[in-house]
Amino acid sequence: MTAMSKERDRRSQDPYPSRLPEERWLPRQDRTVWSQWRPDAPLTAQQADQFDRDGFLILKDIFTTEEVEALKAESAAMRNGERDLMDGSVITEPGSDEVRTIFKLPDQSSLFNRLASDRRVAGIARFLLGDEVYIHQSRLNYKPGFTGKEFYWHSDFETWHAEDGMPRMRAVSASLLLTDNDAMNGPLMLMPGSHKHFIACAGETPDENHKSSLKKQEVGVPSHEALGKLASEHGITAATGKAGTLVLFDCNTIHGSNGNITPFPRSNAFFVFNAMSNRLEEPYGARKARPDFLAERGEPTPVEIKTGKLA
């Protein structure tokens, strides 16, 4: 069998085909919580059941004030140019030089590297995924006051599958709020239960799609009709909370956020944990894979879980 025929065979057996001529609804074929709950788990049984049902979980008061303040200071230093950052790791807002995103946190900050391995973050991810985990992607998301743009509704898995080659729905995102997020300054919004459906999006993937999608995503997003149906069926929850709140959500949960026209900026640290057994393959819906700063390829290193205070 030639390499081309092998690739055609791989794609023909794909349970989550996307970037199709027409949008399709497909059933989820993977678990959401992969571990059996036990008394020493990093979540309560109720929390594990809630994540399984809703596709997300909001945890408050698990970090100390000192830890949160240290992370906020490090975030500000990275954004303000006080740290030497990797070429290509900074994305600006559409139409301005305001920082929108900084990628590859563990490689650029010892404090965020420590956060990424903490039991209160990575330990929960390892429990939910039932496997050793590695960091598929990490970033600081900033939404400046007055001009912060929206992040449109999408499923992360659709992009990670189509453009990065993530085989199955066995990844979880952890977003630590670094500023207070309220109903007015563009908090993360999620559709509870939406992770149980896979929306196979219409349209081919343009070459170098990431260069525009990181500023404004227009490919790999559900139609207005699909989003309306999901919202009518599941509703919308705003993940609000004080700085230090941790939001965990399944890779296929539909989510987005509004623009921020208030004077109050919004920011968070974001880590994607993927199961070691779910390492990336070739993309399923793009001609070539996205750059490494967006998706850890090759033979990743499992996260070594740590306990104790961050700082």
LUMTINU-861868 format. One line per field, with one value per residue (C-alpha): residue number from 1; residue in one letter; x, y, z. Coordinates in steps of 0.2 Angstrom, whole numbers, plus 2048, in hexadecimal, padded with zeros to 3 digits. Layout:
k c(NUM, ...)
r c(a, ...)
X c(X, ...)
Y c(Y, ...)
Z c(Z, ...)
This chain:
k c(1, 2, 3, 4, 5, 6, 7, 8, 9, 10, 11, 12, 13, 14, 15, 16, 17, 18, 19, 20, 21, 22, 23, 24, 25, 26, 27, 28, 29, 30, 31, 32, 33, 34, 35, 36, 37, 38, 39, 40, 41, 42, 43, 44, 45, 46, 47, 48, 49, 50, 51, 52, 53, 54, 55, 56, 57, 58, 59, 60, 61, 62, 63, 64, 65, 66, 67, 68, 69, 70, 71, 72, 73, 74, 75, 76, 77, 78, 79, 80, 81, 82, 83, 84, 85, 86, 87, 88, 89, 90, 91, 92, 93, 94, 95, 96, 97, 98, 99, 100, 101, 102, 103, 104, 105, 106, 107, 108, 109, 110, 111, 112, 113, 114, 115, 116, 117, 118, 119, 120, 121, 122, 123, 124, 125, 126, 127, 128, 129, 130, 131, 132, 133, 134, 135, 136, 137, 138, 139, 140, 141, 142, 143, 144, 145, 146, 147, 148, 149, 150, 151, 152, 153, 154, 155, 156, 157, 158, 159, 160, 161, 162, 163, 164, 165, 166, 167, 168, 169, 170, 171, 172, 173, 174, 175, 176, 177, 178, 179, 180, 181, 182, 183, 184, 185, 186, 187, 188, 189, 190, 191, 192, 193, 194, 195, 196, 197, 198, 199, 200, 201, 202, 203, 204, 205, 206, 207, 208, 209, 210, 211, 212, 213, 214, 215, 216, 217, 218, 219, 220, 221, 222, 223, 224, 225, 226, 227, 228, 229, 230, 231, 232, 233, 234, 235, 236, 237, 238, 239, 240, 241, 242, 243, 244, 245, 246, 247, 248, 249, 250, 251, 252, 253, 254, 255, 256, 257, 258, 259, 260, 261, 262, 263, 264, 265, 266, 267, 268, 269, 270, 271, 272, 273, 274, 275, 276, 277, 278, 279, 280, 281, 282, 283, 284, 285, 286, 287, 288, 289, 290, 291, 292, 293, 294, 295, 296, 297, 298, 299, 300, 301, 302, 303, 304, 305, 306, 307, 308, 309, 310, 311)
r c(m, t, a, m, s, k, e, r, d, r, r, s, q, d, p, y, p, s, r, l, p, e, e, r, w, l, p, r, q, d, r, t, v, w, s, q, w, r, p, d, a, p, l, t, a, q, q, a, d, q, f, d, r, d, g, f, l, i, l, k, d, i, f, t, t, e, e, v, e, a, l, k, a, e, s, a, a, m, r, n, g, e, r, d, l, m, d, g, s, v, i, t, e, p, g, s, d, e, v, r, t, i, f, k, l, p, d, q, s, s, l, f, n, r, l, a, s, d, r, r, v, a, g, i, a, r, f, l, l, g, d, e, v, y, i, h, q, s, r, l, n, y, k, p, g, f, t, g, k, e, f, y, w, h, s, d, f, e, t, w, h, a, e, d, g, m, p, r, m, r, a, v, s, a, s, l, l, l, t, d, n, d, a, m, n, g, p, l, m, l, m, p, g, s, h, k, h, f, i, a, c, a, g, e, t, p, d, e, n, h, k, s, s, l, k, k, q, e, v, g, v, p, s, h, e, a, l, g, k, l, a, s, e, h, g, i, t, a, a, t, g, k, a, g, t, l, v, l, f, d, c, n, t, i, h, g, s, n, g, n, i, t, p, f, p, r, s, n, a, f, f, v, f, n, a, m, s, n, r, l, e, e, p, y, g, a, r, k, a, r, p, d, f, l, a, e, r, g, e, p, t, p, v, e, i, k, t, g, k, l, a)
X c(800, 807, 809, 7FB, 7EF, 7F3, 7EE, 7DE, 7DA, 7DE, 7D3, 7C5, 7C5, 7C4, 7B6, 7B6, 7B8, 7B6, 7BA, 7AD, 7A2, 794, 792, 78D, 789, 792, 791, 79F, 7A8, 7B4, 7B1, 7B2, 7B9, 7C5, 7C8, 7BE, 7BB, 7C4, 7C6, 7D8, 7D2, 7D6, 7C3, 7B4, 7A8, 79C, 7A8, 7AD, 79B, 798, 7A7, 7A0, 78F, 793, 7A4, 7AC, 7AF, 7B2, 7BD, 7BF, 7CB, 7D8, 7E6, 7ED, 7ED, 800, 800, 7F3, 7FD, 80D, 805, 7FD, 80E, 816, 808, 80A, 81D, 81B, 80E, 818, 828, 832, 835, 83F, 831, 833, 832, 820, 818, 80F, 7FF, 7F8, 7E6, 7DE, 7E1, 7ED, 7FD, 7F5, 7FA, 7EC, 7F6, 807, 80A, 816, 815, 81F, 82D, 82D, 82A, 82F, 820, 814, 81D, 81B, 808, 806, 80D, 803, 7F7, 7E9, 7EA, 7F4, 7EF, 7DC, 7E0, 7E9, 7DA, 7CD, 7D7, 7DC, 7EE, 7FE, 7FC, 807, 804, 7FD, 7FC, 7FE, 7FB, 7F7, 7E7, 7E5, 7D5, 7DA, 7CD, 7C3, 7CA, 7CB, 7C4, 7B8, 7BD, 7B0, 7A6, 7B0, 7B5, 7C8, 7C8, 7C1, 7D1, 7DD, 7D7, 7D6, 7E5, 7F1, 7EC, 7E5, 7DD, 7D0, 7C6, 7D2, 7D8, 7D3, 7D6, 7DA, 7D8, 7DE, 7D6, 7E3, 7D7, 7C5, 7B9, 7A8, 799, 79F, 7B1, 7B0, 7B1, 7B2, 7A1, 79D, 78E, 78C, 789, 78F, 79E, 793, 791, 79E, 79B, 7A4, 7A7, 7A5, 7B3, 7C5, 7D3, 7DD, 7F0, 7F8, 7E7, 7EE, 7F5, 7E4, 7DA, 7E4, 7DE, 7CD, 7C6, 7BB, 7BF, 7BA, 7AC, 79A, 78C, 780, 773, 77D, 782, 770, 76A, 778, 774, 762, 765, 773, 773, 782, 78C, 798, 7A8, 7A9, 7B4, 7C1, 7D4, 7DA, 7CA, 7CE, 7C3, 7C5, 7BC, 7BC, 7C4, 7B4, 7AA, 7A3, 7A9, 7AD, 7AE, 7A7, 7B2, 7B7, 7B2, 7B3, 7C3, 7C7, 7D3, 7D0, 7DE, 7E1, 7EF, 7E9, 7F0, 7EA, 7EE, 7EE, 7EF, 7FF, 7F6, 7EE, 7FE, 7FC, 7FC, 7FB, 7ED, 7DC, 7D6, 7E5, 7F3, 800, 802, 802, 812, 819, 814, 802, 803, 811, 816, 822, 825, 81E, 824, 817, 814, 81B, 80E, 814, 80C, 80E, 80D, 812, 81B)
Y c(800, 811, 820, 829, 81A, 817, 82A, 828, 818, 821, 830, 824, 81C, 82D, 82E, 841, 846, 859, 867, 85F, 866, 867, 868, 858, 853, 843, 83A, 83B, 82A, 82D, 82E, 83F, 839, 82A, 826, 81D, 829, 824, 82D, 833, 83B, 84E, 851, 84C, 83F, 84D, 857, 849, 845, 858, 858, 849, 850, 862, 861, 86E, 872, 882, 881, 88F, 893, 885, 891, 89D, 8B0, 8B0, 8A3, 8AD, 8BD, 8B5, 8AF, 8BF, 8C8, 8BC, 8BD, 8D0, 8CF, 8C4, 8CF, 8DF, 8D9, 8D6, 8C4, 8BE, 8B4, 8A8, 8AE, 8AB, 8A7, 8B8, 8BB, 8CD, 8D3, 8D5, 8E7, 8EC, 8E7, 8E3, 8D1, 8C4, 8B4, 8AE, 89B, 88E, 894, 886, 889, 89C, 89D, 892, 897, 892, 882, 87F, 883, 877, 868, 86C, 85F, 86B, 86D, 85F, 852, 856, 854, 843, 83D, 843, 83B, 82B, 82C, 835, 846, 852, 864, 865, 878, 886, 899, 8A9, 8B0, 8C3, 8CD, 8E0, 8EC, 8F6, 8ED, 8DA, 8D0, 8C1, 8AE, 8A7, 897, 887, 876, 875, 863, 866, 871, 866, 857, 85F, 86A, 861, 84F, 84B, 83A, 839, 844, 841, 852, 85F, 872, 87B, 88E, 897, 8A8, 8B5, 8C4, 8C4, 8BE, 8C5, 8C5, 8D6, 8D4, 8C5, 8B5, 8A4, 89D, 88B, 880, 873, 862, 867, 85C, 84D, 852, 855, 862, 85E, 86F, 873, 87A, 876, 87B, 889, 888, 891, 893, 895, 8A6, 8AD, 8A2, 8A7, 8B8, 8B4, 8A2, 8A0, 88F, 880, 888, 882, 88A, 897, 889, 87C, 889, 88E, 87C, 878, 888, 884, 872, 875, 888, 893, 894, 8A3, 89D, 8AC, 8AD, 8B6, 8B5, 8A3, 89A, 88B, 886, 874, 86F, 861, 863, 862, 86E, 87C, 88C, 89E, 8B0, 8C1, 8D0, 8DC, 8EE, 8F1, 8F9, 8E9, 8DD, 8CB, 8BE, 8AB, 89E, 88F, 87E, 86F, 85E, 84F, 83D, 835, 827, 835, 83C, 846, 83E, 846, 853, 84C, 85B, 866, 864, 866, 868, 878, 87F, 876, 885, 881, 86E, 863, 856, 848, 83E, 84A, 849, 844, 851, 84D, 852, 85D, 862, 871, 884, 88B, 89A)
Z c(800, 7FB, 807, 7FE, 7FF, 811, 815, 80B, 815, 826, 821, 81B, 82D, 836, 842, 842, 830, 82E, 822, 816, 808, 814, 827, 830, 842, 848, 859, 865, 865, 874, 887, 890, 8A1, 89E, 8B0, 8BD, 8CC, 8DC, 8ED, 8E9, 8D9, 8D6, 8D3, 8DE, 8D6, 8D4, 8CA, 8BF, 8BB, 8B7, 8AB, 8A3, 8A1, 89C, 894, 8A0, 8B2, 8BB, 8CB, 8D7, 8E6, 8E2, 8E0, 8EE, 8EC, 8EB, 8DD, 8D3, 8D5, 8D0, 8C0, 8BC, 8BE, 8B3, 8A6, 8A6, 8A4, 895, 88D, 890, 888, 898, 892, 883, 879, 86B, 85A, 853, 864, 866, 85C, 85C, 85B, 84A, 844, 853, 85B, 86C, 871, 86F, 873, 878, 875, 87C, 88F, 897, 88B, 88F, 8A1, 8B0, 8BA, 8AD, 8AA, 8BC, 8BB, 8AC, 8B7, 8C6, 8CD, 8CE, 8BB, 8B3, 8C0, 8BC, 8A9, 8AC, 8B6, 8A9, 89B, 8A3, 89D, 89E, 897, 88D, 888, 877, 877, 883, 883, 88B, 885, 887, 883, 886, 88C, 87F, 870, 874, 866, 867, 866, 85B, 85F, 85B, 861, 864, 85F, 84E, 84B, 854, 84A, 839, 83A, 847, 845, 857, 854, 862, 86E, 87D, 881, 88E, 890, 8A0, 8A0, 8B0, 8B1, 8B5, 8B6, 8BD, 8AF, 8B0, 8A4, 89C, 898, 88B, 896, 88F, 88A, 889, 883, 890, 888, 877, 878, 875, 862, 855, 849, 839, 831, 81F, 814, 810, 81A, 812, 812, 821, 828, 83A, 835, 834, 83F, 84E, 84C, 846, 843, 834, 82E, 839, 842, 843, 839, 840, 83F, 848, 856, 858, 85A, 866, 871, 871, 876, 883, 888, 88B, 89B, 89E, 8A7, 8B3, 8C3, 8CC, 8C7, 8CB, 8C5, 8BB, 8AC, 8A5, 895, 88A, 879, 86F, 87A, 86F, 877, 872, 87A, 876, 873, 881, 880, 893, 89A, 8A3, 89B, 89B, 89B, 89F, 89E, 893, 892, 887, 88E, 882, 886, 882, 879, 86E, 867, 856, 845, 834, 833, 82E, 825, 81F, 813, 821, 833, 83D, 844, 854, 85F, 85C, 85E, 867, 85A, 85A, 86A, 878, 88A, 897, 8A5, 8B6, 8C2, 8D0, 8E1, 8EC, 8EA, 8D9, 8E1)
